[in-house]
């Protein structure tokens, strides 16, 4: 259907109606309203030829958004997706947003393009009818010549969105197009000319336009939330984009530099919900990688996530962060599940929301089938992220499905794969299966690829002890204790190594320290170790606290 808007001459009152398009005649593509251009278009200054249709008919852009959203809000929340064929011939509504290209020639502007890409993916994910590929997978196509059919096949996407960003004299031109992956047929194209001060709403605008093209042209968005997001301070927005994409957020230095920019964003705009949400994500990452002590990381994650939800309850990520804190620090499984389920409800395409729900909530509760399904769903929207294969191994190990865990480990823990987490996970299940030589080889690879990360050293020490190499295991223990002088080292890691060499009293001492520190690794202890709590009531009492 086509939405018809009529504004009588001399009046500000508009009337609205839907005009049915005959099924034999395809609806006119958006390109007829907004001329199709390549995402790399650079010709001429930022001209008015692509200015919103609303401006042509005398309505401001902000007023137009409010008018449209009022109409959409009155319609049903669910509409059948437009039929887009996937490579397998199955109807699908999956979308991959490839990294936007920066055409400014300034390398420093790449973070700006990457940040817009990340934001657009998040905004599209809020349209629950769409299945949106996560940035950790789509960003792997950065700086590559794009074969859309291959992109669609690798990412499992039926539609591919490409874009470019160009800064000229204080203005920004953002050109975006969506194409069918299988055929390359262009479905939608548009150019957005904006002042640098008006960029915060662009990802939501693009998501609305893309959704209108793919979902029968009816998209429901919350105009009040859009209005709040559009009020972001321009200086804060620049810091926010740099904090999202300007650093390697898998390293401690990168995360802490990201936090500095995000703090500058919230200082410039204390009501910037997305910046608080990104801060909470960063503090959770500092906890996941054991860069910060749990109390410090969890406290900051909680504070920023709660602030983000107070400002914008529609965000999904803060609930995932609160779920992580509730599961790994508060040891409150009921509250953790509530937050994880809320985060998935708000953004069904959030891969880490589903993965964390599986590993930190469902698997520890013994709900293994549900956990496996959530990990599978995470992989479906984030197929190139090896984290979910490691999670699959962990869930299978939890449930005692060692054959399944071993098969997945063989598949991903190849010498060419330098993700140390894959080798850690495989070494852990090999040790549980009693295949010590292979476990040692994988554990050593994990240490090598991680640069002696304490998480990898924990696995190596435990495998060495279990294999009877006591002196080498104690040498790893000494290495961990030396590292603890300059960074946080999990007490659970030290406890595990003591357990592997048979030092039961020291194992209990360090386990007690882990409980006191509320070490996040404790929730995995039953999966990592075959513990007999019947023989020692002290061990049973400690584990009962977790």
C-alpha positions in Angstrom: 0.0 0.0 0.0 1.0 3.6 -0.5 0.3 6.3 2.1 -1.3 9.4 0.5 -1.0 12.7 2.4 -3.1 15.7 1.3 -2.5 19.2 2.6 -5.1 21.7 1.3 -3.7 25.0 0.1 -3.6 27.6 2.9 -4.0 25.0 5.6 -1.7 23.1 8.0 -4.2 20.3 8.5 -3.3 17.1 6.7 -5.6 14.2 5.7 -4.2 10.6 5.3 -5.3 7.6 3.4 -3.9 4.3 2.2 -4.0 3.7 -1.6 -4.0 0.1 -2.6 -1.5 -0.9 -5.2 -2.7 -3.7 -7.5 -0.8 -6.9 -7.0 0.0 -7.1 -10.7 1.8 -3.8 -10.6 4.8 -3.3 -8.4 4.8 -0.5 -6.0 6.9 2.4 -7.1 10.4 2.1 -5.6 11.6 4.8 -3.3 14.3 5.7 -5.9 11.5 7.4 -7.8 11.1 9.8 -4.9 14.7 9.9 -3.9 16.9 9.5 -7.0 19.1 6.4 -6.8 22.7 7.2 -6.3 25.8 5.2 -5.5 26.9 5.2 -1.9 30.1 6.6 -3.2 28.5 9.6 -4.9 30.8 12.6 -4.5 29.7 14.9 -7.3 29.0 18.5 -6.5 28.5 20.3 -3.2 25.9 19.2 -0.7 23.0 20.3 -2.9 19.3 20.6 -2.1 18.2 18.1 -4.7 18.0 15.3 -2.2 16.4 17.4 0.6 13.4 15.6 2.2 10.1 15.5 0.4 8.7 17.2 3.5 10.7 20.4 2.9 9.4 20.5 -0.7 5.8 20.6 0.6 6.5 23.1 3.3 6.8 21.0 6.4 9.9 20.9 8.6 11.6 17.6 8.9 10.9 17.3 12.6 7.2 18.0 12.1 7.1 15.5 9.3 8.5 12.8 11.4 5.9 13.5 14.1 3.1 13.5 11.6 4.2 10.1 10.1 4.8 8.5 13.4 1.4 9.5 14.7 -0.2 7.7 11.7 2.0 4.7 12.1 1.3 4.5 15.8 -2.4 4.1 15.1 -1.8 1.1 12.8 -1.1 -2.5 13.9 2.4 -3.1 15.5 2.9 -6.2 13.3 2.9 -6.3 9.5 4.0 -9.1 7.3 7.5 -8.5 5.9 7.9 -7.7 2.3 8.8 -10.9 0.5 12.6 -10.8 -0.1 14.1 -14.0 -1.4 17.1 -15.5 0.3 19.8 -17.3 -1.6 18.1 -20.6 -0.7 14.8 -19.4 -2.1 13.2 -19.1 1.4 11.4 -15.9 2.2 13.5 -14.0 4.7 13.7 -10.6 6.2 17.4 -10.6 7.2 19.5 -7.5 6.7 23.2 -6.9 6.7 24.6 -3.4 7.0 28.1 -3.2 5.6 30.7 -0.8 7.0 30.0 2.7 5.7 32.9 4.2 3.7 34.5 7.5 4.7 35.1 9.6 1.5 36.7 12.5 3.3 40.2 11.2 2.8 40.9 11.7 6.5 41.8 8.5 8.3 40.7 10.0 11.5 37.1 10.1 10.1 36.9 6.4 9.8 35.6 6.1 13.4 32.8 8.5 12.4 31.7 6.2 9.5 32.0 3.1 11.7 30.1 4.6 14.5 27.2 5.5 12.1 27.2 1.9 10.9 27.0 0.6 14.4 24.2 2.9 15.3 22.2 2.1 12.2 22.5 -1.7 13.0 21.2 -1.0 16.4 18.3 1.2 15.1 17.3 -1.4 12.6 17.4 -4.1 15.3 14.7 -2.2 17.2 12.4 -3.0 14.2 11.4 -6.4 15.5 10.2 -7.7 12.2 13.7 -7.6 10.8 16.6 -9.9 11.5 19.7 -7.7 11.5 23.2 -9.0 11.3 25.4 -7.9 14.2 28.2 -5.4 13.6 30.9 -7.9 14.8 30.1 -10.0 11.7 29.3 -7.3 9.1 32.3 -5.1 10.0 34.6 -8.0 8.9 33.8 -6.9 5.3 35.4 -3.5 5.9 37.8 -2.4 3.1 36.8 -5.3 0.9 35.4 -5.1 -2.6 31.8 -6.2 -2.2 30.2 -9.1 -4.0 26.7 -8.8 -2.7 25.8 -12.4 -3.4 28.8 -13.6 -1.5 28.0 -11.2 1.4 24.5 -12.6 1.5 25.6 -16.2 1.5 28.3 -15.7 4.2 26.1 -13.6 6.5 22.8 -15.3 5.7 21.3 -12.0 4.7 18.7 -11.5 2.0 19.2 -7.7 1.9 22.5 -5.8 2.0 22.7 -2.1 3.0 25.7 -0.1 1.9 26.6 3.5 2.6 29.2 6.3 2.5 29.9 9.4 4.5 31.5 12.6 3.3 32.2 15.8 5.3 32.3 19.1 3.4 32.5 22.5 5.0 30.6 21.7 8.2 28.1 19.5 6.4 27.8 15.8 6.0 26.4 13.8 3.1 25.3 10.3 3.9 24.4 8.1 1.0 22.7 4.8 1.6 21.2 2.1 -0.6 19.7 -1.3 0.0 20.0 -4.2 -2.5 18.8 -7.7 -2.8 21.7 -9.9 -2.0 21.0 -12.7 -4.5 20.3 -10.6 -7.6 22.0 -7.3 -6.7 18.7 -5.5 -7.6 18.5 -2.1 -5.9 15.5 -1.8 -3.5 16.0 1.5 -2.0 18.4 4.5 -2.2 18.6 7.9 -0.5 21.0 10.7 0.3 20.8 12.6 3.6 22.4 16.1 3.6 22.8 17.3 7.2 24.7 19.8 9.3 27.2 18.2 11.6 25.0 19.4 14.5 22.0 17.4 13.2 23.5 14.0 12.8 22.2 12.2 15.9 18.8 11.3 14.4 20.2 10.1 11.0 20.5 6.4 12.0 16.9 6.3 13.1 15.8 8.1 9.9 17.7 5.6 7.8 16.2 2.7 9.8 12.7 4.1 9.3 13.2 4.5 5.6 14.7 1.1 5.2 12.0 -0.5 7.3 9.4 1.3 5.2 10.8 -0.2 2.1 11.1 -3.7 3.4 8.1 -4.0 5.7 5.1 -3.1 3.6 5.9 0.6 4.1 4.5 0.8 7.6 6.9 1.3 10.4 6.0 2.2 14.0 8.5 4.3 15.9 8.2 6.2 19.1 8.3 9.9 18.2 9.0 11.0 21.8 12.1 8.8 22.0 13.2 10.0 18.6 12.8 13.6 19.7 15.0 12.9 22.8 17.7 11.2 20.8 17.7 14.1 18.3 18.5 16.5 21.1 22.0 15.0 21.6 24.6 17.7 22.0 26.8 17.7 18.8 30.0 17.7 20.8 28.7 14.8 22.9 27.7 12.9 19.7 31.3 13.2 18.3 32.7 11.8 21.5 30.1 9.1 21.5 31.0 7.9 18.0 34.7 8.0 18.8 34.1 6.0 21.9 32.1 3.4 20.0 34.5 2.9 17.1 37.7 4.7 17.6 39.5 2.1 19.6 40.1 -1.7 19.9 37.6 -2.5 22.5 39.0 -6.0 23.2 42.1 -4.6 24.9 42.3 -2.9 28.3 43.9 0.2 26.8 41.2 0.4 24.1 38.4 0.0 26.5 39.7 2.6 28.9 40.3 5.0 26.1 36.8 4.4 24.9 35.5 5.1 28.4 37.3 8.4 28.4 35.5 9.6 25.3 32.1 8.2 26.5 32.6 10.1 29.7 33.3 13.2 27.8 30.0 12.6 25.9 28.0 12.3 29.1 29.7 15.4 30.5 28.8 17.4 27.5 25.2 16.0 27.5 24.2 14.5 30.9 20.9 13.2 29.3 22.6 11.2 26.5 21.2 7.7 27.1 23.1 5.9 24.4 26.4 7.1 25.8 25.5 5.8 29.3 24.5 2.5 27.6 27.9 2.3 25.8 29.7 3.0 29.1 27.9 0.1 30.8 28.9 -2.2 27.9 32.5 -1.1 28.3 32.6 -1.8 32.1 31.0 -5.2 31.5 33.8 -5.9 29.0 36.4 -4.9 31.6 34.9 -7.5 33.8 34.5 -10.2 31.2 38.2 -10.0 30.3 39.2 -9.7 33.9 40.9 -6.3 33.4 39.1 -4.7 36.5 38.1 -6.2 39.9 34.5 -7.3 39.9 33.3 -4.8 42.5 34.6 -1.9 40.5 33.5 -3.0 37.1 30.0 -4.2 38.2 29.4 -1.1 40.2 30.1 1.2 37.2 28.2 -1.1 34.8 25.1 -1.0 37.0 25.2 2.7 37.6 25.5 3.6 33.9 23.0 1.0 32.7 20.4 2.2 35.2 21.0 5.8 34.1 20.6 4.8 30.4 17.3 3.1 31.1 16.0 6.0 33.1 16.6 8.3 30.1 15.5 5.9 27.4 13.6 2.7 28.5 13.5 1.5 24.9 17.2 0.5 24.9 17.9 -3.2 25.1 21.7 -3.2 25.8 21.5 -1.8 29.4 19.2 -4.6 30.4 21.7 -7.1 29.1 24.4 -5.4 31.1 22.2 -5.5 34.3 21.5 -9.2 33.6 25.3 -9.8 33.5 25.8 -8.0 36.8 22.9 -9.8 38.4 24.1 -13.2 37.2 27.9 -12.9 37.8 28.2 -10.4 40.7 24.9 -10.4 42.6 24.3 -14.1 42.0 20.6 -13.4 41.6 19.4 -15.7 38.8 15.8 -14.5 38.9 16.7 -10.9 38.4 19.3 -11.8 35.8 16.7 -13.7 33.7 14.3 -10.8 33.9 16.9 -8.4 32.5 18.1 -10.8 29.8 14.5 -11.5 28.6 13.7 -7.7 28.5 16.9 -7.0 26.5 15.9 -9.6 23.9 12.3 -8.3 23.8 13.6 -4.8 23.1 16.0 -5.9 20.4 15.6 -9.5 19.1 18.6 -9.1 16.9 21.0 -8.5 19.8 23.4 -11.4 19.6 25.2 -10.8 22.9 21.9 -10.4 24.7 21.0 -14.0 23.6 24.5 -15.4 24.2 24.8 -14.0 27.7 21.3 -15.2 28.5 22.4 -18.7 27.5 25.8 -18.8 29.3 25.1 -16.7 32.4 21.5 -17.6 33.1 20.1 -20.7 31.4 23.1 -23.1 31.4 23.9 -22.6 35.1 20.2 -23.3 35.9 20.4 -26.6 34.0 18.1 -25.4 31.1 20.4 -26.7 28.5 18.0 -26.9 25.5 16.9 -23.3 26.0 20.6 -22.3 26.3 21.5 -24.1 23.1 18.6 -22.4 21.2 19.7 -19.0 22.4 23.3 -19.6 21.3 22.0 -20.8 17.9 19.9 -17.6 17.6 23.0 -15.5 18.5 25.0 -17.3 15.8 22.2 -16.7 13.2 22.6 -12.9 13.6 26.3 -12.9 14.2 27.7 -15.8 12.1 31.3 -14.7 11.9 31.8 -14.1 15.6 33.6 -17.1 17.0 32.5 -16.2 20.5 29.3 -18.1 20.0 31.0 -21.3 19.1 33.0 -21.1 22.3 29.6 -20.5 24.1 28.2 -23.6 22.3 31.2 -25.7 23.7 30.6 -24.3 27.2 26.9 -25.1 27.1 27.6 -28.6 25.8 30.2 -29.1 28.5 27.8 -27.9 31.2 25.2 -30.4 30.1 27.7 -33.3 29.9 27.5 -33.6 26.1 31.2 -34.0 25.6 31.0 -35.5 22.2 29.1 -32.4 20.9 31.5 -30.1 22.7 34.5 -32.0 21.2 33.1 -31.9 17.7 32.5 -28.1 17.9 36.0 -27.6 19.4 37.6 -29.6 16.5 35.8 -27.4 14.1 36.8 -24.0 15.5 40.1 -24.5 17.3 42.3 -24.7 14.3 46.0 -23.5 14.3 44.9 -20.7 11.9 42.3 -19.4 14.4 44.1 -17.1 16.8 41.1 -16.4 19.0 42.4 -17.7 22.3 39.0 -18.3 23.7 38.3 -21.0 21.2 41.4 -22.9 22.2 40.6 -22.3 25.9 37.2 -23.8 25.5 38.4 -26.8 23.5 41.3 -27.4 26.0 38.7 -27.4 28.9 36.5 -30.1 27.3 39.5 -32.2 26.3 40.7 -32.1 29.9 37.2 -33.2 31.1 37.3 -36.0 28.5 40.7 -37.2 29.8 42.6 -36.4 26.5 45.4 -34.6 28.3 48.0 -34.5 25.5 45.6 -32.8 23.1 44.3 -30.6 26.0 47.9 -29.4 26.7 48.5 -28.5 23.0 45.3 -26.4 22.9 46.0 -24.8 26.2 49.5 -23.8 25.1 48.0 -22.3 21.9 45.5 -20.3 23.9 48.3 -18.8 26.1 50.4 -18.0 23.0 47.5 -16.4 21.1 46.4 -14.4 24.2 49.8 -13.0 25.0 49.8 -14.7 28.5 46.3 -13.5 29.4 45.4 -14.8 32.9 42.3 -16.5 31.6 44.4 -18.6 29.3 47.0 -19.3 31.9 44.2 -20.5 34.2 43.3 -23.2 31.7 46.9 -24.2 31.0 47.7 -24.5 34.8 44.6 -26.7 35.4 45.5 -28.9 32.4 49.1 -29.3 33.5 48.0 -30.2 37.0 45.4 -32.7 35.8 48.1 -34.3 33.5 50.4 -34.8 36.5 52.9 -32.0 35.6 52.9 -30.5 39.1 56.0 -28.4 38.8 54.9 -26.8 35.5 51.4 -26.1 37.0 53.0 -24.4 40.0 55.1 -22.3 37.7 52.0 -21.1 35.9 50.6 -20.4 39.4 53.6 -18.2 40.2 53.2 -16.4 36.9 49.5 -15.6 37.7 50.5 -14.3 41.2 53.1 -12.0 39.6 50.5 -10.7 37.2 48.2 -10.0 40.1 50.6 -7.2 41.3 49.6 -5.1 38.3 46.1 -6.3 37.3 43.1 -8.2 38.5 43.6 -12.0 38.5 40.7 -14.2 39.2 41.0 -16.0 42.6 39.0 -18.8 41.0 41.8 -19.3 38.5 44.3 -19.8 41.3 41.9 -22.1 43.2 41.5 -24.3 40.1 45.2 -24.8 39.7 45.6 -25.7 43.4 42.7 -28.2 42.9 44.4 -29.7 39.8 47.6 -30.5 41.7 45.7 -31.9 44.7 46.3 -29.0 47.2 42.8 -29.2 48.6 43.3 -26.8 51.6 44.8 -24.2 49.3 42.0 -24.8 46.9 39.4 -24.0 49.6 41.3 -21.0 50.8 41.4 -19.4 47.3 37.8 -20.5 46.6 36.8 -18.6 49.8 38.7 -15.5 48.5 36.8 -15.8 45.2 33.5 -15.9 47.0 34.5 -12.9 49.0 35.5 -11.0 45.8 32.3 -12.1 44.1 34.4 -13.4 41.2 32.4 -13.8 38.0 34.2 -17.0 37.1 32.7 -18.8 40.0 29.4 -19.5 38.2 31.3 -21.7 35.7 33.2 -23.8 38.4 30.8 -26.7 38.2 31.3 -26.9 34.4 35.1 -26.7 34.7 35.6 -29.1 37.5 34.1 -32.4 38.5 33.5 -31.5 42.2 32.4 -33.9 44.8 30.8 -31.7 47.4 29.7 -34.7 49.6 33.2 -35.3 50.9 33.8 -31.8 52.3 31.0 -29.8 53.8 33.2 -26.7 53.6 33.2 -26.9 49.8 29.4 -27.5 49.8 28.9 -24.4 52.0 31.1 -22.2 49.7 29.4 -23.3 46.5 25.9 -22.8 48.1 26.7 -19.1 48.3 27.1 -18.8 44.5 
